[in-house]
């Protein structure tokens, strides 16, 4: 696949303009030339002028740890059965063990998938309420710079890793064909006008809803008023997105050297589905259509279309240490790592200002299960690639007293230019093994 090139322009500095005209105290409109262009953000820029991006990917059925982790820490990426697929990118990888979110004992280990990007406690139990996911926190800060504040994707189904500020699940898009249409295919004049009418109608409805909610707040008790305040936050967030969409709807979409793909029809060909969505992610990043993407790598309750695999994938992940099941599971997970390696290759092949797309994209790849066979949410497999970090090979944190995974989230947010020192259950603004440069 040919990845298109994008020409970026540098913005005029608004403060410098004001100083140069002597109009320090005068309100000045934010002219288009003073704002970040497509591909630029005042908050999320690398020193070489390219935008920062973040992609987070979670495999819900885990990875067999003995085939992934080496016996001890190593400055270079070791050639374990799974990591051997990634050796070509060893200088841009850090592999972690000993990370997890605390208090994830929900109704079963799989429920921890809901909180992989949030770190909210007790997933799936009575009274559980999720919190905002990392990608949404970042999108709130820099999402206005691109056509899409974020993309929530899945290799199968309608779920995603993304959760709103109110802890509401954000649906995932599992159709590369529909995603391509949204990213790169302009509508007819009539379709554009119809979309504008819909946006204006949506803004009008939200205005009415906001007025009624504020009137109701004077008639309810304290706890209900708190719920209304949360609701109004969600409404204001939606208003901002509608306004953003209105500004982008008449702007021409990027042109790419690729025809609209056809979705993989074989629902059991999970690896082909992953690979096609990886292609869409690379295009979305390179054309700066968005800077924040989540990708849920869905497993199957059926036999995946992989030579040598004859058993249900979910059942294989619960192998109970059966050697024959583990050998089949190895074929599945090696295919996942090979697809991931090819995705990293696509990012590294794209040249940008001062580096590559991989240099400017932080890629988080892992799972919410450390041992899927035991539904264990501790000691998670976590890989960080690219992002311009100083990488450290394989870093083993304490397998018993795990380091909060959310510490890593703070570092990833800071790399995106977000000025925070805490997120979720974090206890530190850094994690051993990954350094900002």
Helices and strands as residue ranges (DSSP letters): H 14-21, G 32-34, E 53-59, G 65-67, G 83-92, E 93-100, G 109-115, H 134-142, G 143-145, E 151-154, H 176-184, H 189-216, H 222-248, H 270-286, E 292-297, H 313-317, H 323-349, E 351-352, E 355-356, E 361-366, G 372-374, E 380-386, E 390-391, E 393-396, E 403-404, H 405-415, E 434-435
